[in-house]
């Protein structure tokens, strides 16, 4: 059994590593743990902590719903919890190491308590490392994969009564949790996630998701539209539609109509003219002109696409099994900018993939200059077990070279973002107010249609307002604005048509 370190040392190390990584890499909230959006009382209290992407947060909303229906309560305070669940990410090695250290901290807390607490691991890492977590390292009492959340109440009861670890990591070909009403998690009450599909069929060389989340399956259209309508009725103003590759969404409707993602997005946009719609993630190979035309046609479909390129060299893209070339990607970007003037693009970039030469790295930098992304998630390549790259390719780029190339990518993106944001000065944007800014309660913050954060004086505006804001200053990460007055999405759409 691995020794339990001192909890204060572990807390300090975790905070330091988060600070260092967030300074160096544009990961935003990927490494920040997310907590339940509200607290409830039940027969036993559950603390849920979530790491990783938006899909993981969406999964935690499902977990919270299942547990509430099973009579459990939710708490923000791990000290009050009878059960502590960590929903995990397995995309990067760094994320897994952080979860392991967090588990050590929870075990230290458990050892010092005067009442029992069960510790469980959920999600991608649970599916991938079930044997190590349960048998070799004995870190947890419960391991539950992403398709087994309905089984949580039974598994918790089994672990509690037997004193033995409980596990269910079986993947499903049908499970979409379509009938469940998620408990909105880590929410500001304004923006919400709506999952439309699960799994992934793309089998990119570096990605572990197909092994941890299984094959693609799409959720029924009617249940998606119903959830969006419920959110509007509850006062939500924005939804982010989620899937590992939303562009692969396909469902045969009750009347026999085949519904593509473009058609689904169009239908969601008609739920309410005041509901702003975003989506993630969009694989370039499936990003169609039909989808781009929905952006252009519907005023409440945000003029922003997260379009992961991963690399700027065609040979590397081929090794990554991305199924498009540099030229095809750039052609897609050109079509997007032509069909959707002013569209904002973000991306994912991996530095130091297997066999990457210096010239190929320079191709990534040149592609970044050509596209001019507004934002990027940038990482060093880390080999993930069971992937094609781990089985067939050699991780042969030295660590110091990976780090240097990553730093060059980060420096370039920072300079591009700074110029892009400086160009916003003088322009007007419709901003959805999310709440107080991080630095001052006297100011509010919210995002533009193009997904840029804006800070402006509070005055009498409130969370959930659409506010017309003129940009007066900018940094590489944030826009500063002057509020011109409340507005609606419908009013702004009509103003743009008249203009």
C-alpha positions in Angstrom: 0.0 0.0 0.0 1.3 3.5 -0.9 2.1 5.6 2.2 -0.2 8.5 3.0 1.6 11.8 3.0 1.0 14.7 5.3 -2.2 16.4 4.2 -0.9 19.9 4.6 2.1 19.2 2.4 -0.2 17.6 -0.2 -2.5 20.6 -0.2 0.4 23.0 -0.6 1.9 21.0 -3.5 -1.4 20.8 -5.3 -2.1 24.5 -5.0 1.5 25.3 -6.3 1.2 22.9 -9.2 -2.2 24.4 -10.2 -0.8 27.9 -10.1 2.3 27.0 -12.1 0.4 25.1 -14.8 -2.3 27.8 -15.2 0.4 30.4 -15.5 2.2 28.4 -18.2 -0.6 26.7 -20.1 -3.9 28.0 -21.2 -5.9 25.2 -19.6 -8.4 27.6 -18.0 -10.7 25.5 -15.8 -9.5 22.1 -16.8 -7.5 21.6 -13.7 -9.7 23.5 -11.3 -12.0 21.2 -9.3 -15.7 21.9 -9.7 -18.2 21.6 -6.9 -22.0 21.0 -6.8 -24.0 24.1 -7.6 -26.3 23.7 -4.5 -26.6 21.7 -1.3 -29.5 19.4 -0.3 -30.1 17.2 2.7 -30.5 13.5 2.6 -30.1 10.3 4.6 -26.4 10.5 3.8 -24.4 13.4 2.5 -22.3 13.2 -0.7 -19.5 15.4 -1.7 -18.7 15.4 -5.5 -15.5 16.9 -6.9 -15.0 17.1 -10.7 -11.8 17.4 -12.7 -11.5 17.9 -16.5 -13.6 19.0 -19.3 -17.2 20.1 -19.7 -18.3 16.5 -20.4 -17.1 15.5 -16.9 -19.1 18.4 -15.3 -22.1 17.2 -17.3 -21.6 13.7 -16.0 -21.4 15.0 -12.4 -24.8 16.6 -12.9 -26.2 13.2 -13.9 -24.5 11.6 -10.8 -26.0 14.3 -8.5 -29.5 13.6 -10.1 -29.2 9.8 -9.6 -28.1 10.2 -6.0 -30.7 12.8 -5.1 -33.3 10.4 -6.5 -31.8 7.7 -4.3 -32.3 9.8 -1.2 -28.8 11.2 -0.8 -28.0 14.8 0.0 -25.3 17.0 -1.6 -22.7 19.0 0.3 -20.0 21.5 -0.6 -18.0 20.5 2.5 -16.0 17.3 2.4 -15.8 17.4 6.2 -19.6 16.9 6.3 -19.7 14.1 3.8 -20.4 10.5 4.3 -19.4 9.8 0.8 -16.7 11.6 -1.2 -16.7 11.1 -5.0 -14.0 12.3 -7.4 -15.1 12.4 -11.0 -11.9 12.1 -13.0 -10.2 12.9 -16.3 -7.8 10.5 -18.1 -6.9 12.6 -21.1 -3.6 13.8 -19.7 -1.1 12.1 -17.4 -0.9 15.3 -15.4 -4.6 15.1 -14.6 -4.3 11.6 -13.4 -1.5 12.4 -11.1 -3.4 15.3 -9.6 -6.4 13.0 -8.9 -4.1 10.4 -7.2 -2.8 13.1 -4.9 -6.3 14.3 -4.2 -7.2 10.8 -3.3 -4.3 10.7 -0.9 -5.6 13.8 0.8 -9.0 12.3 1.1 -7.6 9.1 2.6 -5.7 11.3 5.1 -8.9 13.1 6.1 -10.7 9.8 6.4 -8.1 8.4 8.7 -8.4 11.4 11.0 -12.2 11.5 11.2 -14.2 10.1 14.1 -16.9 8.8 11.7 -16.6 6.7 8.5 -16.4 8.1 5.0 -16.5 6.2 1.7 -14.2 7.4 -1.1 -15.1 6.7 -4.7 -13.7 7.4 -8.2 -16.0 8.0 -11.1 -15.5 8.5 -14.8 -12.8 8.0 -17.3 -9.9 7.3 -14.9 -12.1 4.9 -13.0 -12.7 2.9 -16.1 -9.1 2.8 -17.1 -7.4 2.2 -13.7 -10.0 0.1 -11.9 -7.6 -2.7 -11.1 -4.8 -0.4 -9.8 -7.2 1.7 -7.7 -9.0 -1.2 -6.1 -6.5 -4.0 -5.8 -2.9 -2.7 -6.1 -3.1 0.7 -4.5 -6.3 0.2 -2.4 -7.0 3.9 -2.6 -10.8 3.8 -2.9 -14.0 2.0 -1.8 -15.9 2.5 -5.0 -15.0 2.6 -8.8 -17.8 3.5 -11.2 -17.3 4.0 -15.0 -19.1 6.7 -17.0 -21.9 4.4 -18.2 -22.8 2.9 -14.8 -24.0 6.0 -12.8 -27.5 4.6 -12.5 -26.0 1.8 -10.4 -24.5 4.2 -7.8 -27.1 3.8 -5.0 -26.8 0.0 -5.2 -23.0 0.1 -5.3 -22.8 2.5 -2.3 -25.1 0.2 -0.3 -23.1 -2.8 -1.3 -19.8 -1.2 -0.2 -21.3 0.0 3.0 -22.9 -3.3 4.1 -20.1 -5.6 2.9 -17.1 -3.5 3.8 -15.6 -4.5 0.4 -15.0 -2.3 -2.6 -17.7 -2.1 -5.1 -17.2 -1.7 -8.9 -19.1 -1.3 -12.1 -17.1 0.0 -15.1 -19.1 -1.8 -17.9 -19.5 0.4 -21.0 -22.8 0.5 -22.8 -23.9 0.8 -26.4 -27.2 2.4 -25.5 -26.9 4.5 -22.3 -27.4 8.3 -22.9 -29.1 9.2 -19.5 -31.7 10.8 -21.8 -34.6 10.5 -19.2 -32.7 12.1 -16.3 -33.0 15.7 -15.3 -29.5 16.8 -14.4 -28.8 18.6 -11.1 -27.1 21.8 -12.4 -23.6 21.6 -11.2 -21.0 24.3 -10.5 -23.6 26.6 -12.1 -24.1 30.3 -12.1 -27.8 29.8 -12.8 -27.4 31.4 -16.2 -25.4 29.0 -18.3 -25.9 25.2 -18.4 -24.5 22.2 -20.2 -26.8 19.9 -22.3 -25.2 16.6 -23.3 -26.5 15.3 -26.7 -24.4 12.2 -27.2 -21.8 10.0 -25.5 -18.7 8.1 -26.6 -16.4 8.6 -29.6 -15.6 6.6 -32.8 -12.8 8.7 -34.1 -9.8 6.7 -32.6 -7.3 9.5 -32.8 -3.8 8.1 -32.1 -3.2 10.0 -28.9 -6.7 9.8 -27.3 -7.9 7.5 -24.6 -11.6 8.6 -24.8 -12.9 5.7 -27.0 -11.5 3.2 -24.5 -12.9 5.0 -21.5 -16.3 6.2 -22.8 -17.1 3.7 -25.5 -18.7 4.0 -28.9 -20.8 7.0 -30.1 -24.5 7.0 -29.4 -26.8 10.0 -29.8 -29.6 11.1 -27.5 -33.2 11.4 -28.8 -34.0 14.9 -30.3 -37.2 15.3 -28.2 -35.4 14.8 -24.9 -32.7 17.4 -25.8 -35.3 20.0 -26.8 -37.3 19.3 -23.7 -34.3 19.8 -21.5 -33.5 23.1 -23.3 -37.1 24.3 -22.8 -36.9 23.4 -19.1 -33.8 25.5 -18.8 -35.4 28.4 -20.4 -38.4 28.1 -18.1 -36.0 28.1 -15.1 -34.4 31.3 -16.3 -31.3 30.1 -18.0 -30.0 32.2 -20.8 -27.3 30.1 -22.4 -26.7 26.4 -23.1 -23.5 24.7 -24.3 -24.3 21.6 -26.2 -21.8 18.8 -25.5 -20.4 15.7 -27.1 -16.9 14.3 -27.7 -17.6 15.2 -31.3 -21.0 17.0 -31.7 -20.6 17.0 -35.4 -21.1 13.2 -35.4 -24.6 13.6 -33.9 -27.1 11.6 -35.8 -30.6 10.5 -34.7 -33.6 9.1 -36.6 -36.6 11.0 -35.4 -40.0 9.5 -34.5 -41.3 10.4 -38.0 -38.4 8.8 -39.7 -36.4 12.0 -40.3 -32.7 11.7 -40.0 -31.5 14.6 -37.8 -27.9 15.8 -38.3 -26.1 18.1 -35.8 -26.8 21.1 -38.0 -30.5 20.3 -38.0 -30.5 19.7 -34.2 -28.7 23.0 -33.6 -31.3 24.8 -35.7 -34.1 23.2 -33.7 -32.5 24.2 -30.4 -32.2 27.8 -31.6 -35.9 27.9 -32.0 -36.7 27.0 -28.4 -36.3 30.6 -27.5 -35.0 33.7 -29.3 -33.3 34.7 -26.0 -31.4 31.5 -25.5 -27.8 31.7 -26.5 -26.3 28.5 -27.9 -22.7 27.2 -27.9 -21.3 23.8 -28.5 -18.2 21.7 -27.9 -16.3 19.9 -29.3 -16.4 20.1 -33.1 -14.1 17.7 -35.1 -12.8 19.4 -38.3 -13.5 16.4 -40.4 -17.3 16.7 -39.8 -17.7 20.5 -39.7 -20.0 21.0 -42.6 -21.1 24.1 -44.6 -24.7 23.2 -43.5 -23.6 23.8 -39.9 -21.8 27.0 -40.7 -25.0 28.3 -42.4 -26.9 27.7 -39.1 -24.4 30.0 -37.4 -25.1 32.6 -40.1 -28.9 32.2 -40.1 -29.7 32.0 -36.4 -28.9 35.1 -34.3 -28.7 33.1 -31.0 -26.2 30.5 -32.3 -23.0 32.0 -31.1 -20.4 33.2 -33.7 -17.8 31.0 -32.1 -16.4 27.5 -32.9 -13.9 25.4 -30.9 -12.1 23.7 -33.8 -9.2 21.5 -32.5 -6.4 21.3 -35.1 -3.9 19.5 -32.8 -1.0 20.2 -35.2 0.0 22.2 -38.2 1.8 19.6 -40.3 0.0 17.1 -42.5 2.4 14.2 -41.8 2.0 14.6 -38.1 -1.8 14.9 -38.5 -1.7 11.6 -40.4 0.3 10.0 -37.5 -2.3 11.4 -35.2 -5.0 9.8 -37.3 -6.9 13.0 -37.6 -8.2 12.2 -41.1 -7.6 15.7 -42.6 -4.6 17.6 -43.9 -3.3 21.0 -43.1 -4.7 22.3 -46.4 -8.1 20.9 -45.7 -8.2 22.4 -42.3 -7.2 25.8 -43.6 -9.8 25.5 -46.3 -12.4 24.9 -43.6 -11.3 28.0 -41.7 -11.6 30.1 -44.9 -15.1 28.8 -45.5 -16.1 29.5 -41.8 -14.8 33.1 -42.1 -16.6 33.6 -45.4 -19.9 32.2 -44.3 -19.8 33.6 -40.7 -18.0 37.0 -40.8 -16.4 37.9 -37.5 -16.4 34.3 -36.3 -14.2 33.6 -33.3 -12.1 30.4 -33.4 -10.3 28.5 -30.6 -8.4 25.3 -30.8 -6.3 22.5 -29.2 -2.6 22.1 -29.9 -0.3 19.3 -28.9 3.5 20.0 -28.8 6.0 17.2 -29.2 3.9 14.4 -30.7 5.7 11.2 -31.7 8.3 11.9 -34.4 7.7 15.6 -34.5 10.7 17.4 -36.2 11.7 21.0 -35.7 10.4 21.9 -39.2 7.0 20.2 -38.3 6.8 22.2 -35.1 7.4 25.4 -37.2 4.4 24.3 -39.3 2.2 24.5 -36.2 3.5 28.0 -35.5 2.8 29.1 -39.1 -0.7 27.7 -39.1 -1.4 29.6 -35.8 -0.3 32.8 -37.5 -2.5 32.2 -40.5 -5.6 31.2 -38.6 -5.2 33.8 -35.8 -7.1 31.9 -33.1 -8.7 33.9 -30.3 -7.9 31.3 -27.7 -6.1 27.9 -27.5 -5.7 25.0 -25.2 -2.0 24.0 -25.5 -0.3 20.9 -24.1 2.8 18.8 -24.2 2.2 15.3 -25.6 1.9 12.7 -22.9 1.5 9.0 -23.9 -1.7 7.4 -22.7 -1.9 3.6 -22.3 -3.9 1.5 -24.8 -3.9 4.3 -27.4 -2.7 3.7 -31.0 0.3 5.9 -30.3 1.3 4.0 -27.2 1.1 0.7 -29.1 2.5 1.7 -32.5 4.5 4.9 -32.2 7.6 5.9 -30.2 7.4 8.8 -27.8 10.8 10.0 -29.0 10.7 13.8 -28.6 12.9 14.7 -25.5 11.0 16.3 -22.6 13.1 19.5 -22.7 12.4 19.9 -26.4 8.6 19.4 -25.8 8.7 22.0 -23.1 10.6 24.5 -25.3 8.2 24.0 -28.2 5.2 24.3 -26.0 6.5 27.6 -24.6 7.0 28.9 -28.1 3.4 28.0 -28.9 2.1 29.6 -25.8 4.1 32.8 -26.4 2.9 33.1 -30.0 -0.8 32.5 -29.0 -0.5 35.1 -26.3 0.7 37.7 -28.8 -2.0 36.7 -31.2 -4.7 37.0 -28.5 -3.3 40.4 -27.5 -3.6 41.7 -31.0 -7.0 40.2 -31.6 -8.4 41.7 -28.4 -6.8 45.1 -29.0 -8.7 45.1 -32.3 -12.0 44.9 -30.3 -11.4 48.4 -28.8 -14.2 50.7 -30.0 -16.5 47.8 -31.0 -19.9 47.0 -29.3 -20.8 43.5 -28.1 -23.8 41.9 -26.5 -22.6 40.6 -23.2 -24.5 38.0 -21.0 -23.8 39.0 -17.4 -22.5 35.9 -15.5 -21.9 37.7 -12.1 -19.3 39.8 -10.3 -15.8 39.9 -11.7 -13.1 38.0 -9.9 -11.2 41.1 -8.8 -14.0 43.4 -7.7 -17.7 43.3 -6.7 -18.0 46.8 -8.1 -17.6 45.2 -11.6 -19.5 42.5 -13.5 -18.2 40.1 -16.0 -19.7 38.2 -18.9 -19.0 36.8 -22.3 -19.5 38.1 -25.8 -21.2 36.2 -28.5 -17.6 35.3 -29.7 -16.8 33.9 -26.2 -14.5 36.7 -25.0 -14.7 37.7 -21.3 -15.6 41.3 -20.7 -15.4 43.2 -17.4 -17.4 46.5 -16.9 -18.8 48.6 -14.0 -21.8 47.1 -12.2 -24.1 50.1 -12.1 -27.6 48.6 -11.8 -27.1 45.6 -14.1 -27.8 42.1 -12.8 -26.7 38.5 -13.5 -28.6 37.2 -16.5 -29.0 40.6 -18.2 -27.9 41.0 -21.8 -26.0 44.3 -21.9 -24.7 46.3 -24.9 -21.1 47.0 -24.0 -18.5 49.1 -25.9 -14.9 47.8 -25.5 -12.5 50.5 -24.2 -9.4 48.5 -23.3 -8.0 44.9 -23.5 -5.4 42.5 -22.4 -4.5 39.2 -24.0 -7.2 37.4 -21.9 -9.9 40.0 -21.0 -11.8 42.9 -22.6 -12.7 46.0 -20.5 -15.9 47.7 -21.5 -18.4 50.5 -20.9 -22.0 49.5 -20.5 -24.4 51.3 -22.9 -27.7 49.7 -21.7 -29.7 46.6 -21.4 -30.8 44.8 -24.5 -32.1 41.5 -25.8 -30.8 39.1 -28.4 -33.8 39.8 -30.6 -33.2 43.6 -30.4 -29.6 43.2 -31.3 -30.4 40.9 -34.2 -32.9 43.4 -35.6 -30.4 46.2 -35.1 -27.7 44.4 -37.1 -30.2 43.7 -39.9 -31.2 47.4 -40.1 -27.5 48.4 -39.9 
